[in-house]
C-alpha cells in the first residue's frame, strides 16, 4: 500500500518539470516550440530558429537592448472536399513565441533577418560599448 502514489503526483511532477525544464504539455496538445541555436563571435550573434510551415509574413522579431523575442502565427489550412470526413487532425495552429536575453546589447540598426526552408536566421551585431568618460568636477 505504501508504494502506491496518487495519479496527481505525476501531474504535479510534470508541472514542476514544465516550469524548470520543458514546456508543460497536456495529452491533447501537440508540443510546438521554436527550437534554436545561438552562436557568438567577436562582432555578432547568429541565431538559427526552426519554424517550419510558417509564412515569413507571419513571423515577428523584436529587439529591445539585449532581449530578443520571436513570435509566429502557425495556421492550419484545411480544404475538405465533398464526401471527405476528417478522422484525426494532429496539425497545430495558433501562436508560438520564444524570447531570450543575450549577454550584450544588439545594434538594432544593423540587425538582419532571413527565412528559408523553415529556418529563421538572425544576424544580430553587438552594439559597440562606449568608452567610459570621467568628468572633472569644477
C-alpha positions in Angstrom: 0.0 0.0 0.0 2.8 2.4 0.8 4.2 2.1 -2.8 1.0 3.4 -4.5 1.2 7.0 -5.5 -1.9 9.0 -6.4 -2.2 9.9 -10.1 -2.0 13.6 -9.4 1.6 13.2 -8.2 2.7 12.6 -11.8 0.8 15.7 -12.9 2.4 17.7 -10.2 5.9 16.4 -11.2 5.2 17.3 -14.8 4.0 20.7 -13.8 7.2 21.3 -11.9 9.3 20.0 -14.8 7.4 22.3 -17.1 8.4 25.3 -15.2 12.1 24.4 -14.9 12.9 22.0 -17.7 10.4 22.0 -20.5 7.1 23.5 -21.5 4.1 22.0 -19.9 2.3 19.6 -22.3 -1.1 18.2 -21.9 -2.3 14.9 -23.6 -4.3 16.6 -26.3 -1.9 19.4 -27.0 1.0 18.9 -29.5 4.4 20.0 -28.4 5.2 23.0 -30.6 8.0 25.3 -29.8 10.7 27.2 -31.5 13.9 25.3 -31.3 17.1 27.3 -32.0 20.8 27.6 -32.0 22.6 30.7 -30.9 26.2 31.3 -31.9 28.5 34.2 -31.0 31.7 35.7 -32.4 33.5 38.9 -31.6 31.1 41.1 -33.6 27.7 39.5 -33.6 25.3 36.8 -32.5 23.8 34.4 -35.1 20.5 32.7 -34.4 19.0 29.8 -36.3 15.4 29.1 -35.3 13.3 26.2 -36.7 9.8 27.5 -37.5 8.6 25.1 -40.2 5.3 25.5 -42.0 5.0 29.3 -41.4 5.0 32.1 -44.0 7.6 34.7 -43.4 4.9 37.4 -43.2 3.6 35.6 -40.1 7.0 35.8 -38.2 7.8 38.7 -36.0 11.1 39.6 -34.3 11.5 42.3 -31.8 14.8 43.5 -30.2 15.0 45.6 -27.1 18.6 46.1 -26.0 19.8 42.5 -25.3 16.3 41.0 -25.2 15.2 39.2 -28.4 11.7 37.9 -29.0 10.5 35.7 -31.8 6.8 35.0 -32.5 5.0 33.3 -35.3 1.4 32.6 -36.3 1.0 29.0 -37.3 -2.0 28.5 -39.5 -3.7 25.3 -40.5 -5.3 25.5 -43.9 -7.6 22.5 -44.5 -9.6 22.0 -47.6 -12.2 19.3 -47.1 -13.8 18.1 -50.3 -17.4 16.9 -50.7 -17.7 13.4 -49.2 -14.5 13.6 -47.2 -14.6 13.1 -43.5 -11.7 14.2 -41.2 -10.9 11.3 -38.9 -8.0 12.8 -37.0 -6.0 16.0 -37.1 -2.7 16.5 -35.4 -1.5 19.6 -37.1 -1.3 22.7 -34.8 -2.5 26.2 -35.4 -2.0 29.1 -33.1 0.8 31.4 -31.9 4.2 30.3 -30.8 6.8 32.6 -29.2 10.3 32.4 -27.7 12.3 35.2 -26.1 15.9 35.1 -24.8 18.4 37.5 -23.3 21.9 37.9 -24.8 25.0 38.9 -22.9 25.4 42.2 -24.8 23.0 44.7 -26.4 22.2 44.3 -30.1 22.8 47.1 -32.6 19.2 47.2 -33.9 20.0 49.3 -37.0 22.4 46.6 -38.3 20.3 43.5 -37.4 19.3 41.3 -40.4 16.7 38.5 -40.6 16.1 35.9 -43.4 13.8 32.9 -43.7 14.4 29.9 -45.9 13.2 26.3 -45.8 11.6 26.7 -42.4 14.6 28.2 -40.7 14.8 31.8 -39.5 18.3 33.2 -39.5 19.1 36.3 -37.4 22.3 38.2 -37.6 22.5 40.4 -34.6 25.5 42.7 -34.4 26.7 43.6 -31.0 26.4 47.2 -30.0 29.8 48.8 -29.5 30.3 49.7 -25.9 31.0 53.4 -25.5 34.2 54.3 -23.7 33.7 55.4 -20.1 34.3 59.1 -19.7 35.3 60.6 -16.3 34.0 64.0 -15.6 36.1 66.6 -13.8 34.0 68.5 -11.2 34.7 72.2 -11.2 
